Amino acid sequence: MNGVAKSVFVHESSYVDEPVEIGENTKIWHFCHILPGCKIGEGCSFGQNCMVGPYVKIGNNVKVQNNISIYAGVEIEDDVFLGPSCVLTNVTNPRSQVVRKTLYEKTLLRRGCSIGANATIVCGITVGRYAFIGAGAVVHSDVPDYALMLGIPAKQKGWMSRHGHSLQASDDQEILYCPESGLRYCEVNGLLRCLDLNEDSPLPPEMAQGQQAYHVYKKL
């Protein structure tokens, strides 16, 4: 297939329409359908029963779990995690009788964010870098970087580190830190930033391997 790297794995039960671009070492598992015009980066993984709509752009190292449809109008940056059966939409006011194929609304999932299982992302919004959307949440407005969003409708309940832990206050209360990595964060004018690592920098190899289960750090 033109535009598909030789190291790409496509299960025999899946369909990849041409033309598409798919980067090195991406894996497409059972019963998936990749529609024409897509651009998918390197090192991505698509679980069973996934659909990627036409002209969707997906970055590198994106993990798409089972039963997910990524419709036209959605853009996904690097290192995004999509939990099983989460929902992405592209029209706010759909009607079967009204054709709005030229009016798809853009949804942007920024680098490193995680969308929990069965969560719904209403179209036309941006989910910030490293934001964490809890399982089953319904998100209908822009989400700040690193925000923890829970509930229906989703509300911010705190801040999450790049390692997926609730940030904890240090002794001076101004600096927050991740209990797993030790990386420090600080809130400035309502925006959270990492003090030790640029948001666009990859994790160092020694920080990219989990060491203990989530519940261990939750008790700290």
Secondary structure, DSSP 8 states (H G I E B T S, - for coil): -TTB-TT-EE-TT-EE-SS-EE-TT-EE-TT-EE-TT-EE-TT-EE-SS-EE-TT-EE-SS-EE-SS-EE-TTEEE-TT-EE-TT-EE-S-SS-BTTB--TT----EEE-TT-EE-TT-EE-SS-EE-TT-EE-TT-EE-S-B-TTEEEETTTTEEEEEB-TTS-B-EE-TTSSEEE-TTT--EEEEETTEEEESSS-TTS---GGGSS--S-HHHHHT-
